[in-house]
Amino acid sequence: MADRDPDRIEQEIEGELEALARNIDAIADRVSPSNVVHRTGDRVREELHQVAATVGAIVSPGDAEGSPLTEEQRKRALIVGGVVLAGVVLLVLRARRSGRG
């Protein structure tokens, strides 16, 4: 260790400190509550859009005559879909609330 130049050692330490500071900033950004909420919201919205598209394709495939469902079955499917969607939203909100406490 006596062979090493003190200036070089100081430069290496400064470089390591800068890298550490960048890592800490990245971690802080990643775990920031507002960013977590935004990412979670984005994922939930994406999932809901996929569910809505799937339910929509079943309930209303473009023309009612080509639908495998009767009008009554389509109405029931929409009601069930709405209830399921409401349940998912409630579960997500409940999970977020319990995560805070």
DSSP file (Angstrom, degrees, kcal/mol; ACC not computed):
  #  RESIDUE AA STRUCTURE BP1 BP2  ACC     N-H-->O    O-->H-N    N-H-->O    O-->H-N    TCO  KAPPA ALPHA  PHI   PSI    X-CA   Y-CA   Z-CA
    1    1 A M    >         0   0    0      0, 0.0     3,-1.3     0, 0.0     0, 0.0   0.000 360.0 360.0 360.0 -25.8    0.0    0.0    0.0
    2    2 A A  T 3   +     0   0    0      1,-0.3     0, 0.0     3,-0.0     0, 0.0   0.729 360.0  63.8 -67.6 -20.9    3.0    2.3    0.6
    3    3 A D  T 3  S+     0   0    0      2,-0.1    -1,-0.3     0, 0.0     2,-0.2   0.640  83.5  98.4 -76.9 -13.8    3.7    2.1   -3.2
    4    4 A R  S <  S-     0   0    0     -3,-1.3     3,-0.0     1,-0.1     0, 0.0  -0.526  79.5-116.7 -84.6 141.8    0.5    3.8   -4.1
    5    5 A D     >  -     0   0    0     -2,-0.2     4,-2.3     1,-0.1     3,-0.2  -0.599  15.9-141.0 -74.0 125.9    0.3    7.4   -5.0
    6    6 A P  H  > S+     0   0    0      0, 0.0     4,-2.4     0, 0.0     5,-0.1   0.852 102.4  54.0 -58.1 -36.1   -1.9    9.4   -2.4
    7    7 A D  H  > S+     0   0    0      2,-0.2     4,-2.2     1,-0.2     5,-0.1   0.907 108.9  48.5 -65.2 -39.6   -3.3   11.5   -5.2
    8    8 A R  H  > S+     0   0    0     -3,-0.2     4,-2.4     2,-0.2    -1,-0.2   0.911 110.9  50.2 -66.2 -41.9   -4.4    8.4   -7.1
    9    9 A I  H  X S+     0   0    0     -4,-2.3     4,-2.3     1,-0.2    -2,-0.2   0.910 110.3  50.8 -61.0 -42.8   -5.9    6.9   -4.0
   10   10 A E  H  X S+     0   0    0     -4,-2.4     4,-2.5     1,-0.2    -2,-0.2   0.898 109.7  50.1 -63.4 -40.7   -7.8   10.2   -3.4
   11   11 A Q  H  X S+     0   0    0     -4,-2.2     4,-2.5     2,-0.2    -1,-0.2   0.907 110.6  49.7 -63.6 -42.0   -9.1   10.2   -7.0
   12   12 A E  H  X S+     0   0    0     -4,-2.4     4,-2.4     2,-0.2    -2,-0.2   0.906 111.2  49.1 -63.3 -41.2  -10.3    6.5   -6.7
   13   13 A I  H  X S+     0   0    0     -4,-2.3     4,-2.5     2,-0.2    -2,-0.2   0.924 111.2  49.4 -64.1 -44.1  -12.1    7.4   -3.4
   14   14 A E  H  X S+     0   0    0     -4,-2.5     4,-2.3     2,-0.2    -2,-0.2   0.901 111.1  50.3 -61.9 -40.8  -13.8   10.4   -5.0
   15   15 A G  H  X S+     0   0    0     -4,-2.5     4,-2.2     1,-0.2    -1,-0.2   0.914 111.5  47.8 -62.9 -42.7  -14.9    8.2   -8.0
   16   16 A E  H  X S+     0   0    0     -4,-2.4     4,-2.6     2,-0.2    -2,-0.2   0.888 110.8  51.7 -65.6 -39.0  -16.3    5.6   -5.6
   17   17 A L  H  X S+     0   0    0     -4,-2.5     4,-2.5     2,-0.2    -2,-0.2   0.894 109.8  49.4 -64.5 -39.7  -18.1    8.3   -3.6
   18   18 A E  H  X S+     0   0    0     -4,-2.3     4,-2.2     2,-0.2    -2,-0.2   0.914 112.1  48.0 -65.3 -42.3  -19.7    9.7   -6.8
   19   19 A A  H  X S+     0   0    0     -4,-2.2     4,-2.3     2,-0.2    -2,-0.2   0.911 112.1  49.7 -64.0 -41.6  -20.8    6.2   -7.9
   20   20 A L  H  X S+     0   0    0     -4,-2.6     4,-2.5     1,-0.2    -2,-0.2   0.910 109.4  51.5 -62.6 -42.6  -22.2    5.6   -4.4
   21   21 A A  H  X S+     0   0    0     -4,-2.5     4,-2.3     1,-0.2    -2,-0.2   0.898 109.8  49.8 -62.0 -40.7  -24.1    8.9   -4.5
   22   22 A R  H  X S+     0   0    0     -4,-2.2     4,-2.3     2,-0.2    -1,-0.2   0.913 111.3  49.1 -64.0 -42.0  -25.6    8.0   -7.9
   23   23 A N  H  X S+     0   0    0     -4,-2.3     4,-2.4     2,-0.2    -2,-0.2   0.909 110.9  49.4 -64.0 -42.1  -26.7    4.6   -6.6
   24   24 A I  H  X S+     0   0    0     -4,-2.5     4,-2.7     2,-0.2    -1,-0.2   0.909 111.3  49.7 -64.0 -41.8  -28.3    6.2   -3.5
   25   25 A D  H  X S+     0   0    0     -4,-2.3     4,-2.3     2,-0.2    -2,-0.2   0.902 111.0  49.8 -62.6 -41.2  -30.1    8.7   -5.7
   26   26 A A  H  X S+     0   0    0     -4,-2.3     4,-2.1     2,-0.2    -2,-0.2   0.908 112.6  46.8 -65.4 -41.3  -31.4    5.9   -8.0
   27   27 A I  H  X S+     0   0    0     -4,-2.4     4,-2.2     2,-0.2    -2,-0.2   0.923 111.6  50.9 -65.7 -43.7  -32.6    3.9   -5.0
   28   28 A A  H  X S+     0   0    0     -4,-2.7     4,-0.6     1,-0.2    -2,-0.2   0.896 111.6  48.3 -60.6 -40.1  -34.3    6.9   -3.5
   29   29 A D  H  < S+     0   0    0     -4,-2.3     3,-0.5     1,-0.2    -1,-0.2   0.895 111.6  50.3 -66.3 -39.6  -36.0    7.6   -6.8
   30   30 A R  H  < S+     0   0    0     -4,-2.1    -2,-0.2     1,-0.2    -1,-0.2   0.858 116.6  38.4 -69.2 -35.6  -37.2    4.0   -7.1
   31   31 A V  H  < S+     0   0    0     -4,-2.2    -1,-0.2    -5,-0.1    -2,-0.2   0.388  81.5 128.1 -98.6   4.0  -38.6    3.7   -3.6
   32   32 A S     X  -     0   0    0     -4,-0.6     4,-2.5    -3,-0.5     3,-0.4  -0.405  64.6-129.2 -60.4 131.1  -40.1    7.2   -3.5
   33   33 A P  H  > S+     0   0    0      0, 0.0     4,-2.5     0, 0.0     5,-0.2   0.870 106.2  51.3 -53.1 -41.9  -43.8    6.8   -2.5
   34   34 A S  H  > S+     0   0    0      1,-0.2     4,-2.2     2,-0.2     5,-0.1   0.902 111.5  47.2 -66.3 -37.8  -45.1    9.0   -5.3
   35   35 A N  H  > S+     0   0    0     -3,-0.4     4,-2.6     2,-0.2    -1,-0.2   0.889 111.4  51.0 -69.4 -37.6  -43.1    7.0   -7.9
   36   36 A V  H  X S+     0   0    0     -4,-2.5     4,-2.7     2,-0.2     5,-0.2   0.923 111.0  49.0 -63.0 -43.7  -44.3    3.7   -6.4
   37   37 A V  H  X S+     0   0    0     -4,-2.5     4,-2.9    -5,-0.2    -2,-0.2   0.917 111.8  48.9 -62.2 -43.7  -47.9    4.9   -6.6
   38   38 A H  H  X S+     0   0    0     -4,-2.2     4,-2.5     2,-0.2    -2,-0.2   0.928 113.2  46.2 -63.8 -44.3  -47.5    6.0  -10.2
   39   39 A R  H  X S+     0   0    0     -4,-2.6     4,-2.3     2,-0.2    -2,-0.2   0.919 114.5  47.8 -64.5 -42.2  -45.9    2.7  -11.2
   40   40 A T  H  X S+     0   0    0     -4,-2.7     4,-2.7     1,-0.2    -2,-0.2   0.927 112.1  49.8 -63.7 -44.6  -48.6    0.7   -9.4
   41   41 A G  H  X S+     0   0    0     -4,-2.9     4,-2.7    -5,-0.2    -1,-0.2   0.899 109.8  51.2 -60.5 -41.5  -51.3    2.9  -11.0
   42   42 A D  H  X S+     0   0    0     -4,-2.5     4,-2.2     2,-0.2    -1,-0.2   0.916 111.5  47.2 -62.4 -43.2  -49.9    2.3  -14.4
   43   43 A R  H  X S+     0   0    0     -4,-2.3     4,-2.5     2,-0.2    -2,-0.2   0.919 112.9  48.7 -65.2 -42.8  -49.8   -1.4  -13.9
   44   44 A V  H  X S+     0   0    0     -4,-2.7     4,-2.8     1,-0.2    -2,-0.2   0.926 111.7  49.3 -63.5 -44.4  -53.4   -1.5  -12.6
   45   45 A R  H  X S+     0   0    0     -4,-2.7     4,-2.4     1,-0.2    -1,-0.2   0.910 111.1  50.0 -61.4 -41.2  -54.6    0.6  -15.5
   46   46 A E  H  X S+     0   0    0     -4,-2.2     4,-2.0     2,-0.2    -2,-0.2   0.929 112.3  46.8 -62.6 -45.0  -52.8   -1.7  -18.0
   47   47 A E  H  X S+     0   0    0     -4,-2.5     4,-2.5     1,-0.2    -2,-0.2   0.912 111.9  50.9 -63.2 -42.3  -54.4   -4.8  -16.4
   48   48 A L  H  X S+     0   0    0     -4,-2.8     4,-2.9     1,-0.2    -1,-0.2   0.883 108.1  52.4 -64.4 -38.0  -57.8   -3.2  -16.3
   49   49 A H  H  X S+     0   0    0     -4,-2.4     4,-2.4     2,-0.2    -1,-0.2   0.904 110.4  48.5 -63.5 -40.1  -57.6   -2.2  -20.0
   50   50 A Q  H  X S+     0   0    0     -4,-2.0     4,-2.3     2,-0.2    -2,-0.2   0.918 113.1  46.9 -65.9 -42.6  -56.7   -5.8  -20.8
   51   51 A V  H  X S+     0   0    0     -4,-2.5     4,-3.0     2,-0.2     5,-0.3   0.929 112.8  49.8 -63.5 -44.8  -59.6   -7.2  -18.8
   52   52 A A  H  X S+     0   0    0     -4,-2.9     4,-2.8     1,-0.2    -2,-0.2   0.901 110.9  49.5 -62.1 -40.7  -61.9   -4.7  -20.4
   53   53 A A  H  X S+     0   0    0     -4,-2.4     4,-2.1     2,-0.2    -1,-0.2   0.910 113.1  46.8 -65.0 -41.2  -60.8   -5.6  -23.9
   54   54 A T  H  X S+     0   0    0     -4,-2.3     4,-1.6     2,-0.2    -2,-0.2   0.944 115.5  44.3 -66.0 -47.9  -61.2   -9.3  -23.1
   55   55 A V  H  X S+     0   0    0     -4,-3.0     4,-3.2     1,-0.2     5,-0.3   0.910 113.2  52.9 -62.9 -41.6  -64.7   -8.8  -21.6
   56   56 A G  H  X S+     0   0    0     -4,-2.8     4,-2.7    -5,-0.3    -1,-0.2   0.888 106.6  52.0 -61.2 -39.3  -65.6   -6.5  -24.4
   57   57 A A  H  < S+     0   0    0     -4,-2.1    -1,-0.2     2,-0.2    -2,-0.2   0.853 115.5  41.8 -66.7 -33.5  -64.6   -9.0  -27.0
   58   58 A I  H  < S+     0   0    0     -4,-1.6    11,-0.3    -5,-0.1    -2,-0.2   0.924 121.1  39.8 -77.1 -45.7  -66.8  -11.6  -25.3
   59   59 A V  H  < S+     0   0    0     -4,-3.2    -2,-0.2     1,-0.3    -3,-0.2   0.881 133.3  17.9 -74.3 -39.5  -69.8   -9.4  -24.6
   60   60 A S     <  +     0   0    0     -4,-2.7    -1,-0.3    -5,-0.3    -2,-0.1  -0.693  64.1 177.1-136.5  81.6  -69.8   -7.4  -27.8
   61   61 A P        -     0   0    0      0, 0.0    -4,-0.1     0, 0.0     2,-0.1   0.258  66.9 -83.3 -74.9  16.0  -67.8   -9.2  -30.6
   62   62 A G  S    S+     0   0    0      3,-0.0     2,-0.4     2,-0.0     3,-0.1  -0.340 114.4  41.4 115.7 -52.2  -68.7   -6.5  -33.2
   63   63 A D  S >  S-     0   0    0      1,-0.1     3,-1.0    -2,-0.1     4,-0.5  -0.998  71.8-139.3-131.7 135.7  -72.1   -7.8  -34.3
   64   64 A A  G >  S+     0   0    0     -2,-0.4     3,-0.9     1,-0.3    -1,-0.1   0.804 102.3  59.5 -62.2 -30.5  -74.7   -9.1  -32.0
   65   65 A E  G 3  S+     0   0    0      1,-0.2    -1,-0.3    -3,-0.1    -3,-0.0   0.806 105.5  48.7 -70.3 -27.9  -75.7  -11.9  -34.5
   66   66 A G  G <  S+     0   0    0     -3,-1.0    -1,-0.2     2,-0.0    -2,-0.2   0.482  88.6 112.0 -87.9  -2.3  -72.1  -13.3  -34.4
   67   67 A S    <   -     0   0    0     -3,-0.9    -8,-0.1    -4,-0.5    -9,-0.1  -0.464  64.3-145.8 -73.9 139.4  -72.1  -13.2  -30.6
   68   68 A P  S    S+     0   0    0      0, 0.0     2,-0.3     0, 0.0    -1,-0.1   0.559  81.3  75.8 -76.8  -5.2  -72.0  -16.5  -28.7
   69   69 A L  S    S-     0   0    0    -11,-0.3    -2,-0.1   -10,-0.1     2,-0.1  -0.779  78.9-126.9-109.1 149.0  -74.1  -14.8  -26.0
   70   70 A T     >  -     0   0    0     -2,-0.3     4,-2.4     1,-0.1     5,-0.2  -0.353  38.4-100.5 -78.1 170.9  -77.8  -13.9  -25.9
   71   71 A E  H  > S+     0   0    0      1,-0.2     4,-2.2     2,-0.2     5,-0.2   0.911 125.9  49.9 -60.0 -42.6  -78.7  -10.3  -25.0
   72   72 A E  H  > S+     0   0    0      1,-0.2     4,-2.3     2,-0.2    -1,-0.2   0.902 110.1  50.1 -63.9 -41.4  -79.5  -11.4  -21.5
   73   73 A Q  H  > S+     0   0    0      2,-0.2     4,-2.7     1,-0.2    -1,-0.2   0.883 108.8  52.5 -65.3 -38.1  -76.2  -13.2  -21.2
   74   74 A R  H  X S+     0   0    0     -4,-2.4     4,-2.3     2,-0.2    -2,-0.2   0.920 109.5  49.1 -62.9 -42.9  -74.3  -10.1  -22.4
   75   75 A K  H  X S+     0   0    0     -4,-2.2     4,-2.2     1,-0.2    -2,-0.2   0.926 112.8  47.2 -62.2 -44.2  -76.1   -8.0  -19.8
   76   76 A R  H  X S+     0   0    0     -4,-2.3     4,-3.1     1,-0.2     5,-0.2   0.905 110.3  52.6 -64.0 -40.8  -75.2  -10.4  -17.1
   77   77 A A  H  X S+     0   0    0     -4,-2.7     4,-2.8     1,-0.2    -1,-0.2   0.893 109.1  50.1 -62.8 -38.9  -71.6  -10.6  -18.3
   78   78 A L  H  X S+     0   0    0     -4,-2.3     4,-2.4     2,-0.2    -1,-0.2   0.913 112.0  47.7 -64.7 -41.7  -71.3   -6.8  -18.1
   79   79 A I  H  X S+     0   0    0     -4,-2.2     4,-2.5     2,-0.2    -2,-0.2   0.947 114.0  46.2 -63.6 -48.2  -72.7   -6.8  -14.6
   80   80 A V  H  X S+     0   0    0     -4,-3.1     4,-2.9     1,-0.2     5,-0.2   0.918 112.3  51.6 -60.9 -42.9  -70.3   -9.6  -13.5
   81   81 A G  H  X S+     0   0    0     -4,-2.8     4,-2.7    -5,-0.2    -1,-0.2   0.908 110.1  49.0 -59.9 -42.2  -67.5   -7.8  -15.2
   82   82 A G  H  X S+     0   0    0     -4,-2.4     4,-2.6     2,-0.2    -1,-0.2   0.902 112.0  48.2 -63.7 -41.5  -68.3   -4.5  -13.4
   83   83 A V  H  X S+     0   0    0     -4,-2.5     4,-2.5     2,-0.2    -2,-0.2   0.925 113.2  47.7 -65.0 -44.4  -68.5   -6.3  -10.0
   84   84 A V  H  X S+     0   0    0     -4,-2.9     4,-2.5     2,-0.2    -2,-0.2   0.926 112.4  49.7 -61.9 -44.4  -65.2   -8.1  -10.7
   85   85 A L  H  X S+     0   0    0     -4,-2.7     4,-2.5    -5,-0.2    -2,-0.2   0.923 111.2  48.6 -60.4 -45.1  -63.6   -4.8  -11.7
   86   86 A A  H  X S+     0   0    0     -4,-2.6     4,-2.5     1,-0.2    -1,-0.2   0.900 111.1  51.5 -62.2 -40.2  -65.0   -3.0   -8.6
   87   87 A G  H  X S+     0   0    0     -4,-2.5     4,-2.4     2,-0.2    -2,-0.2   0.907 109.6  49.1 -63.1 -42.0  -63.6   -5.9   -6.5
   88   88 A V  H  X S+     0   0    0     -4,-2.5     4,-2.5     2,-0.2    -2,-0.2   0.927 111.4  49.3 -63.4 -44.7  -60.2   -5.6   -8.0
   89   89 A V  H  X S+     0   0    0     -4,-2.5     4,-2.6     1,-0.2     5,-0.2   0.924 111.6  49.2 -61.3 -44.3  -60.1   -1.9   -7.5
   90   90 A L  H  X S+     0   0    0     -4,-2.5     4,-2.6     1,-0.2    -1,-0.2   0.902 110.9  49.9 -62.4 -40.9  -61.1   -2.3   -3.8
   91   91 A L  H  X S+     0   0    0     -4,-2.4     4,-2.5     2,-0.2    -1,-0.2   0.904 111.6  48.2 -63.9 -41.0  -58.5   -5.0   -3.3
   92   92 A V  H  X S+     0   0    0     -4,-2.5     4,-2.4     2,-0.2    -2,-0.2   0.932 113.5  46.8 -65.2 -45.2  -55.8   -2.7   -4.8
   93   93 A L  H  X S+     0   0    0     -4,-2.6     4,-2.3     1,-0.2    -2,-0.2   0.906 113.3  49.1 -63.9 -40.6  -56.9    0.2   -2.7
   94   94 A R  H  X S+     0   0    0     -4,-2.6     4,-2.6    -5,-0.2    -2,-0.2   0.903 110.8  50.1 -65.3 -40.9  -57.0   -1.9    0.4
   95   95 A A  H  X S+     0   0    0     -4,-2.5     4,-1.6     2,-0.2    -2,-0.2   0.903 111.4  48.6 -64.3 -41.4  -53.5   -3.4   -0.2
   96   96 A R  H  X S+     0   0    0     -4,-2.4     4,-0.8     2,-0.2    -2,-0.2   0.906 112.4  48.9 -65.6 -40.1  -52.1    0.1   -0.7
   97   97 A R  H >X S+     0   0    0     -4,-2.3     4,-1.1     1,-0.2     3,-0.7   0.917 111.6  47.7 -66.7 -43.1  -53.7    1.3    2.5
   98   98 A S  H 3< S+     0   0    0     -4,-2.6    -1,-0.2     1,-0.2    -2,-0.2   0.782 105.8  60.8 -70.0 -24.8  -52.4   -1.6    4.5
   99   99 A G  H 3< S+     0   0    0     -4,-1.6    -1,-0.2    -5,-0.2    -2,-0.2   0.749 102.0  52.7 -70.8 -23.7  -49.0   -1.1    3.1
  100  100 A R  H <<        0   0    0     -4,-0.8    -1,-0.2    -3,-0.7    -2,-0.2   0.845 360.0 360.0 -77.6 -35.8  -48.8    2.4    4.5
  101  101 A G     <        0   0    0     -4,-1.1    -1,-0.2     0, 0.0    -2,-0.2   0.457 360.0 360.0 -79.0 360.0  -49.7    1.3    8.1
